[in-house]
Amino acid sequence: MEVGILVFHDAEELDFAGPWEVLGTWGARLRLLGDSTHPVRCRKGLTVVPDAAMLDTGGLDLVVVPGGEGTRPLMGRSDVLGWINGQAQRGALIASVCTGALVLAAAGLLDGRRATTHWSAYDELRAAGRDIEVDQEARFVDEGPVITAAGVSAGIDMALHLVARLDSPDRAREVKREIQYEPEPPV
């Protein structure tokens, strides 16, 4: 399983690190993809170095687009939207966490589909595409070739769902135990 996870200026760190942890523990081959291999400063100040430039990356099995303030500029970039669409046309699953859904909507991948995003961006998501049914209750929405997650911890839930879908529920439970993901918030 070849997985490309996008990183960009002002990406939300846990939106990509959570799925990275789950999918890496599962055994997927992971690559951080950016505009180039130059360092990227994320929303909370973490600097990461992409493994490859997204536009130089061929066919993947799964693409994950995280959220963060940096998604808004991506929505207007025809090169990024075209690359995501090209991956989808080649059969890659396309997933988003948080406001990464806005990028998928701008690419037209959510038109006529159910989707979710961070609660603060429901109206933005509705406006970003055509006939998007925004699910305000779901932690993640699996629409077959496109999967959207609501936010940070929902991105981990979505990644575990993908392991169950692509491998087995037993394997997903093993990964969950390995990373000791046992959400029971104290508040």
Helices and strands as residue ranges (DSSP letters): E 2-6, H 13-26, E 29-34, E 40-41, E 47-48, E 52-53, G 54-56, E 62-65, H 71-75, H 78-89, E 93-97, H 100-106, E 114-115, G 119-121, H 122-128, E 133-134, E 140-142, E 146-149, H 152-166, H 169-178
